[in-house]
Amino acid sequence: MLPSDRNRSGATFALLGFSDYPDLQVPLFLIFLAIYGVTVVGNIGMILIIRINPKLHTPMYFFLSHLSFVDFCYSSIVAPKMLVNLVVADRSISFSGCVVQFFFFCTFVVTESFVLAVMAYDRFVAICNPLLYTVAMSQRLCALLVAGSYTWGVVCSLTLTCSALWLSFHGFNTINHFFCEFSSLLSLSRSDTYINHLLLFIFATFNEVSTLFIILLSYVLIVVTLLKMRSASGRRKAFSTCASHLTAITIFHGTILFLYCVPNSKNSRHTVKVASVFYTVVIPMLNPLIYSMRNTDVKDTVRKVMGTKVFSVLMSHRDQKLLQMFKKNGPKRHPTNIKPERLSTTLSTEAEEAHITPSAVMGYLPGSTGSSESLSCHSCLCHKGNQGEEQDRAQIVLNHVMMEKVSSSNNRSSGHVDKHNCTAVTEFLLLGLSEAPELRAALFLLFLLVYGVTVAGNLGMTVLIQASSQLHTPMYFFLSHLSWVDFCYSSVIVPNMLANIISEDKAISFPACVIQFCLFCTCVVTEVFLLAVMAYDRFVAICNPLLYTVIMSQKLCAQLVSVCYLGACACSLIHVCLALQIPSYKSDVIDHFFCDLPPLLGPACSDVAISELLLFVVVNFNEVSTVVVILTSHSLILSTVLRTRSAERRCKAFSTCASHLTAIVVFHGTILFIYCQPSSGNSPVVNKATTVFHTVLIPMLNPLIYSLRNKDVKEALRKVLASKMFSRRILY
């Protein structure tokens, strides 16, 4: 039977969207309209900026322009229809319209996935092979890579669309979503959808694994190259170049993994909708903002387009003071032993950013005439009215450059690090979360409450598993150790953090700092391995249920847990031993609320390249190895569940894994965000907030996740409480 014959009955669909919330229709319409407006302006604006500025005619920005085009396209496929459905009563969409929407949406999403991988490869070539960059990334190769991304997106989309066309739909069908998502369509079909689910799984897995492999491999090689660099400024510049791309990758792939790796349940439909909104509407808006706010070249182009008046508006207080001194004392020459020709490169860059010619700045160097006639506009359209402004900016640029050069010259003469500022540290000062006194009471009460729930939840879970005989299984054996580890690493940090919030003395001794980090690192790495072991346990339970008790024997369970603890101790000792080798520090202030390794390495006077390299290697090994185990286990579980004909058994299997997957996504997502996003001068607050989530909130969430979503735990808790109440009644 042909597809047209199967759907001859004129099947129509109704997109429920957010109709469950009638009072929120107007606010949601306004919010999504604003987001879509920013998306269109941001992405189209990015494309135009790249076309306008010849400086941006490079492979990196060529790929970025296509990323913006793809973001604009797949947002425009979903957002307009969603906006219409928020304000009209008729939310119907024809079968052909639904299929066309899915086809184009899938095409552009898969294309974006591969464009991000291509951009990672581009960054690898640019940083690891800079001399051969223009040869390796030729125009022909760039065009082929982009064409390949679009072609593969069309192939994936066409295959899934054709498979959907063979399904049977009759009459009026309700889709509990705001666009025609593939799995939502499959759930309404009256045909066997096994092949469709299998194709979706194969394509999604292949696309995610292949692109993430390219991205991870590229950035592993990039980081190895950066760690070999002796120049700290070179390292920072390279990290800054990759920061925007890594942020976009984390947001995009993190959302996809959350949507397609966490099993859908009856209670998770609203969560899936919210995640889909983020994935289809918010991400296309964020990408141009990420690349414009973190990219100097893009910001410079925007300034040139908007005019040079932006410079004066954005002038810092430091520049204003320098300008006032200059106007008061007149044009001073800078006495320095640095030759003008050594400043030419830096002056050219700084002058371009200030929109003036390098000769304007060179006029104030020793040995130059300093005449105002040398001043000219960057656009070669010099007017008499703006020569005073040019003089001001020239003097400011020179002040910045001279300060940096004199500082770096002094540092080089003293061995690159000012040894006079280096001392042996006996204690550190933890700055904590906030220095605002009005927030102390609120933060103290909030974290005290969170810690109380953490202690009660994790110790309660451990006691409940020991007390209830029905929970004496491998799964709950591992869960009891997970709760114990959560309790431990929360207790290593939170009590000291609470004391520092209300105390003026925030000092911590050097040995106590090292011990805190050692215990924290041990517990966190143990949890990383435990989550992987629990994924393997679920694989055996679902894929080999008859041999489950034989395979997961008490001896094997004890060995697996022991390996987790021993491996964590080894990782922790490696980092601690290297930290103990640091002889002196430039500062005893740690801008954090506990002793983590990166804040400890920051103020070190000695070379910490080996410590940073080992941190990178250990973190990536732990993350990659455990995530591979988790993804492999759950891929095999999904394959087994899809072959199960019983819908009830499918729901039970998904429900069993749901709690574990939720804990994995929350834990690993936070770790990847903290340790894989390059640090910048603007990110300490974000890093602190994320670390609070990682160290304080996650230990509280885990027992709630496993108790609220687990029938066995809730039933055991009821029995324990009922037996206690019964015994009290007998006593009375």
N, C-alpha and C positions, 0 to 999 in steps of 0.2 A: 504493500500500500504506500502511495506517495505521501510526502508530508502534507501537500495541499489537501489530499483526501482525508487525512487524519484530522486536520483542523478546519474542515469544511463547515463545521457547525457554527463558525464565527465566534470563536472563544474570545472573550474580553477579560481584562484584568482591572482591578481597582487597587490603587496604591494607598494603603491606609496612612502611611507617613506618620505624622504626629497628631492624628485625629483623636487619640485618646485624651488629649489635653486641649479641650475647646477654649479654655480661658487664655491659653498661651499662643493661640494662632497669630494674633497681631504682633506681639513682641517677637516671636520667632521669625515672622516675615521680615520685620525691620532689621533684626540681627543678621539674618542670612542675606538680605539685600545689601547691607553694608559690607559684609564679608565678600560677597560676589563682586561688588563694585571695586573694592580694594584689590581683589584678585585680577580683575580685568585690567585696571590701571597699572598695577604692579608688573604683571607679566608682559603686557604690550609695551609698557614703558621700558622695561628691561631690554626687549628686542630692539626698540628704536634707539636706545642709548648705545647698544653694541654696534648698530649699523652706523650711527652718526660719528662715533669717535674712531679714527683709524688706529689709535693706540690699542683698542680692544679687538682688533682684527687678528686674533691669535686662536690657536686650537681650543684653549680653555674656554674662551668666551664664545667661540663657535658652538661648542657643545652646550654652553649655558643658554644661548639663545634658543636652541632646540628644546632644552628642558623647560624654558618659559613657555614656548609654544605648546608643548604637550600639556603642561599644567593648565594653561588657558583653555585648551580644547576639552580635556576630560572634566573640568569643572563646568564648562558651558553645556556639556551633555546632560549633567545631573541637576545643577542648581536652578536653571529657569523653570523646569517642570516641577521641581519641589516647591519653588516660590508660588507658582500658579495653584498648586494643590493646597497651599496654606490658606488661600483666600476664596476658593470656589468650593461648591458642594460636590460637583461632579469630578471625581478623582480617577475616572476610568482612563484606560490606555489600551489600544488595540493590540492584538497579538503581534502583528508586524511591527508596530511602533515599539513594543517592548523588546523584540528581538534586535531591531536596529539600534536602540539605545544601548543594549548590552554589548553588541558587536563593537561599536565605536569606543565605549567606555573601556572594555577589555583591551582593545588595540592600544589605546594611549597609556593605560596603566602598565602593561607589559613593556611597552616602549620606554617609559620612564625608568623602569627597573633596570633595563640594559643601558640606557643613557648614563645613569648614575655609575654603573660599573665601568663604562668607557671613560667617564671623567676620572675615576680612580686610577685607571691605567695611564691616562694623560698626566696626572699629578706624579705618578711613579717615574715616568720618562723625564718629566721636567726637573725633578729633584735628584734623581739617581744618575741621569745621563744629560746634564744641562748642555754640554757642548754639542751633542748630537740631537738635541731636541727638535730643532727646525727640520732636520733631515728625516728623523724617525717619524715625527708627526706631520707628514706632508699633507697638502690640501687633498690629494687623492685618497690617502689613507683615512683622513677625517671624514670625507664624504662617504667612503665605503663603510666605516664603522656606524655612522648615523643611518645610512640606508639599511644596513643589516639589522639595526635595532627596530626600525619601522617595519621591515619585512617580517621579522620574527614575531612582532606584535600582531601583525595581520594574520600570520599563519596560526598562531595560538587562538586568536579570537575567531577566525573562520572555522577552525576545527570544532571548538566548543559550540559555536552557533549552529553549525550543521547538525551536530549531535542533538541539540535542543529542538531542531525542526522536525526530527523524527518522533518526538514525543507527542502524546495524545492529550489534548485539553478540550474540555467541553463546557459550554455555557459561561456563566459568570464566575470568575475566580478572584479571591481576595489575597493580595500580597501584603504581608505585614512588614512592609519596608517602604522607603520613600523613593526607591528606584528599582529597576528590574535587575536585581542581583541574581546570579546564576543558581545558587543553592536554593533561593526562594522560589525560583521557577520550577526547579526539580521537585520540590516538596508538594507542588500542586498537580503534578502530572499523574495520569492514571496508568501510565506505562511503567515498565521496569526501568529504573534509572541507574542500575548498577554500572553500566558502561559509562554513563555520563559522569557519575561520581569518580570512577576510576580515571577517566581522562582529566577531570579537574584536579585530582590528587597528583597525577603524573606531571602535568604542566606546571602546577603551582610549586611542587617540590623541585622540579628541574630548574625552573626559573630562579627560585629563591636560593637554592644550593649553589648553582653556577655563578650567579651574580655576587652573592656574599663571599664565595671562594675567591673570585677575582678581586673584590674590594679588600678582603682581609689580607690576601697575599700581597697586594700592592702596598698597603699601609704597613705591613710587617717589614717589607724591604725599605720603605721610606723611613721608618723609625730607625732601622739598623743603620741606614746611611746618615741620618741626623745625629745619632749618638757617636758616630765617628768624627763628626765635625768638632773642631776646637773652638770655633767662634760661637759664643752664646747668642750674639745678634743674628747670625745666620740661621741658627736653630729656631729662634723666635719667629723670624720672617717666614721660614718654611712651614712651621706649625700654623702661623696665621693664614698662610695661603691655603692650607688644607682644612682649616677650621670650619669654614662655611660648608664645604662639601661633606665633611663628617657629620655636621649637625643635620643637614638635609637627609643624609643616609639613615641616621639614627631614627629620625622622626618617621620617615617613609617606611623603612623595613620593620621598625618596631611595631607600627600600627598594623601592617600586613600580617606579621607573625602573630600578633594578638588576635586578629580577626580569624585567621585560618588555622591556627594551632590550638586555640582554646575551644573545646567542644561546645556546641550550642545546646542549651537546655531550655526547658520551659521558663525558667526564671531568668534567663540571660538575654532574652529578646531585646529588652530595653537597653542593656549594656551594648549589644551588638549594634543597635541603631546609633547610639551615641558615638561608638568607635567608628562607625561608617561615616557619620557626619564629619568627624575629625579627619578621616582618610580622604573623603571625596570633596569636601568643601574647604576645610581649614588649611590643609597642607598646601594646596595650590596658592593660597594667600601667603603662607609663611615663607615659601621658597624665595620669591623676589625680595622679601624683607631681609631674610638671612643673608643673601648674597650682596645686597646693597649696604646693609648696616655693618658687615664685617669685611667689606672689600674696599680697599683704598682706591683702586683704579675706578671702580664704579662711582664711588662718592666724589672723586675728582671730576669725573665727566658730568655728574649731576650739577656740581658747583659751576662748572664752565657754562653749562646750558642755562642755569638760573641766573648767572651773573656774578661778578666779583664782589658784590655787596655782601654776600654771605660770609666772606672772610671777616669783615669787621664785626658782624653780628656774633660770630662764633669765637671771637677773640677771647682768650683766657685771661683771668685776672693777672696772671704772671706777665703776659704780654702787655697788658695795660700799664702795669707798673714800669716795665722797661721803657714803654713809649713815653710815659710821663717824665722819667729820668732823662731820656734823650732830648725831649723838648725843653727841659729846664736847663740842662748843662750843655746842650749843643752837640753836634756830631763828633763824638770822641773816636779816636783811633784805638784799636784793641792791641795793646802791647802783648805780643806773644811770639814765641820762637817757631811757630808753625808756619811754614811757607805757604803763600797763597795758592801755588799750583797744586799743593796737596789737598786743598779744600775744594777743588774745581768740581769733582764728582758730587760731593755732598751738597755744595751750594746749588748745583744745577737742579738736583732733586728737590731741595727745600724751596728754591725759588719758583719752580714750576707749581708746587703745591700752593704757594702764596700768590700765584698768577702774576709774577713779575719776572723780568729777565735776569739771568745770573750776573750780567754786567752791572746791574743796579746795585747788587749786594757787594760785588767786588770793589765798587767805588769807595767803600768805607774801610777797606783793608789797608794795612801799612804799605806805603809806597805808591798808592793810587791817588788820583787827583780828587776824587770824591765829589766831583761836580754833579749838580743835579741834572746836567744834560745827558748823563749816562743812563738816567732812569727812563724806562719806556714800558708801556703796557705789554702784557703777555700776548695780547691779540693784535699787536702792532698798530693799534688805533689810539695813540696817545693824545689826550686832551690836556689842555693847560689846567683844567680844574681838578684833575686827579693826580697831579705830580706830587702834591703834599702827601696824599694817601700812599703813593708809591714809595716815597721816602720813609714814611713810617713803617711800612711793611718790610722794606729793605733792611732797616735797622733791626727790626725784630728778628728776621731770619738770621742775620749775622750774629745776634746775641745767642740764639739757640745753637747755631752751628759751633760758635767759639766755645760755648760752655761744654758742649758734648766732646769737642776735640781736645780741649785742655784736660777734661776729666779723664778721657780715655788715654791721653798721653801720660798723665800722672800714674794711672793704673798700670800702664805698660812698664813704666820705669820702676815700679815696685813689684814686678812679677805678676801683673794682671789683677791681683787681689791686694787690696790695701791691708797689709799685715798688721798695721797699727790698730786696726779696728777688730782684729781677731783675738779672741780670748777663750780660754778653757771654761766651759759652762758647767756650773754645778746645779743649776735649776733653770726652769723655763717659766715664762709668764704666758698663760693661756688667755687670750683676749675674749674667748667665748663667742656667743651669738650676737649680742648687741650691747653697746655701751650706754644706751638710753636708760636712765634710772627709772623712768615711768613704766618701762616694760618688764622690769625685774619681777614684780609680784605676779603679773599675769603669766609670764614664761615659767616661773617656778611652779605655780599651781597647775598649769597645763601639763608640763612634763612630769610632775609628781603624779598626776592622775593617769597619764599614759603608762608610767612605770608601774604603778599599782596594778593596772589591768594586765600588763605584761607578766608580772610576777604571779598574779593569781591565775591567769590563763595558762601559762606554760607549766607551772608547778601543778596546777589542777589537772591539766592534761596528762602529765606524767603519773600522778597519783591515781587518776581514773583508769589509765591503762593497766597499772599494776593491780588495782583492786578488782577489776572486772575480768572474769575468766574468758568471756566471749571475745575480748580484745587481745588475747594472748596469741597473736598471729604475727608472721614476719612484717606485714605492713605496719601494724601498730607498734611493733618493736622498734622499727626505724623511726616512726613518728615520735615515740617517747624520747629517743635520742635527739631528734630535731628540736623538740620542745626544750630539752635540757640545754642544748647549745644556744638556743635563742635566749633563754634565761641568763646564761653565763655571759654572753658578749654584751647583752644589754646592761647587766650589772657591773661590767667592767667600766662602762662609760658613764651611765646616767647618774649614779650617786655623786661622783666627782663634779659632773656638770651642774647638778642641782646645788651643790655646795658653792661652786664658783658664782652662780647667779646671785646668791644672797650675801656673799662674802666679798670684802674689799681685797683680801689677799688671794690672788688667783695663781700663786706660784705652785709649781710641782717640781720636785727634785728630779735630777737626771735619771737616777736608777728607777724611780717610780714611773717616769715617763717611758722608759724602755720596757719595763714590766707591763705597763698598760698596753703598749703597742703589741708586745709579744703575745699576751693573752687574747687581745682583740683579733689579731691576725690568725691565731690558731683556731679560734671559734668560727670565724668567717669562712676560712678555707675548709674547715670540717663541714660546715653547712653546704658549701658548694658541692663537695663530694657526696654528702648524704642525699641531696636532692637527685643526683644522678643514680645512686643506688636505689632510691625509691622508684625512679622511672623504670629501671631494670626489673624490680620486683613486680610492678604493674604489668610489664610485658609478659613475664612468666605466668602471672595469674590469669591473664586474659587469653594469651596465645597457647598456653599449655596448662589448662586448668586441672587435668587429671594427674599431671606430674608435679603440680605446684608444691605440695608438702614434701615431696621427695627432693626436688631440686633446691628449694629454699629451706634447707634443714637448719636447725639451731646452730650447728657448727659453722655453716657457711655465713649465716647472718652475723654471728659474732666476729668472724674473720673480716667480713666486709666493713663492719663498723670500726673494728680495730685499725684497718688500713686507712680509713678516713681520718681517724685521730692521728695516726703516725705520720701520714703524708702532710697533714696540716702542721704538725710540730716541726717537721723538716723544713717546710717552706718558711715558717716563722723564724726558725733559728738562723736560716741563711740571711734573712733581712736584718735580724738583730745583730748578728756578728759583724756585718758590714757597717751598720750604724755605729757600733761601738768603736770602729776604727777611725771615726772622724775626730781629729784632735782638737779642733777649735771651731767657733762659730762667730759670724759677723754680728749676730744679734741673739738675744735670749728671749725674744718675743715670738710666739707662735700664734698666727692669726687663725685660730681654730678653737674648737671646744674640747678636743682631746688630742692625744699624741698619735697622729697618723704619720706614715712614712714620708709622703711628699712634703708636708710642712716641715718635717725634720731635716730633709735634704736641702731645702731652699736656702736657709741662711748658712750652710756649711762653707768653710773657707777652703777646704781641700777639694780635689777633683772627685765628683760623685758620679762620674759617667758609668763606672762599673755597677754601682748601686742602682742607678736608673735603668741600665740595661737588664740587670737581673730582675728588677721589679717588673719590667715590661715582659720579659721571657716567662717568668713564673705566672703572672696574671693571665697572659695569653694562653699559656699551656693549660692552666686550670680551666679557663673559660671554654677554650676550643674543645678540649677533651670531654668535659662534662656536657657541654651543649650537644656535641656529636652523639654521645650516649643517649641523651634525653630525646633528641630528634629522631634517632634511629629507632629507639624503643617505641616512641609514640607513632612513628610512621608504620611500623609493623603492627601495632595495636589497631591503628585506623584501617589498615588493609584487612586485618582479621574481622573487625567489626563490620566493615562494608560487605563482607561475604556472609555475614549472619543474616538469615532471613527473618528472624523474629525481631519485630520492632521493640518489644519489651526488653529483650536481652541487650539490644543496641543501646537503649536509654540507660539501662543499668550499668553497662560498661562505661559509657560516657560520664555518667554521674560519679562512678568510682574514680575516674581520672581527673574530673573537673577541679577538685580541690587542689590536687597536686600540681596541675598545670597553672592554676591561678597563682599559687605560691612561687612557682618557677618564674613566671612572667614578671611578677613584682620584684623578686629578688635579683634575678639576672639582668632585668631591664635597668634597675638602679645601678648595679655594679658597672655595666657597660657604659652608662651615661657618665659616671664619675671618672672611670679610668681610661675611657677611649676618647673623650672629648678633650682636645688640647686646652690647656689652661691659658687664660689671657688676663690682662690687667683688669678687665671689667667683670670677671667671673667669680671672685671670692664669695660674694653673697649667695650666688646661685649654687656654688659648690657646698657651702655650709648648709643651705636649705636641703639640698639633695642628700647630703650626708646625714642630716637629722632623720630624713625619711628612711635611709638605709640602716642606721644604727639604733634608732629609737622606735619608729613606727612599725617597721617590718616585724620585729619580735613580738609586738602586740597583735599584729594582724594574723600571723600564722595560726595561733590556736583558735581565733575566731573563724578563720576560713575553714579549718578542718572540723570544727564543731558545728557550725551553722549549715554546712553542706554535706555532712556525713550522718547518715541515719544510724549507723552502728554506735557512733559516739553519743548521739542524742538519746538513743535508747538505753545505753549503759548509764548515762547520767541520770535519766529518769529512775532507773532501777536503784541506783545508789541513793538518790534522794528519797525515794519511796521507802527503802529499807530503813533509812535513818529516822524518817517520820514514824514508821511503824514501831521501831524500837522505843522511841520516846513515848508513844502512846501506851505501850505496855508498861513502861516504868511508872507513868502516872496512874 
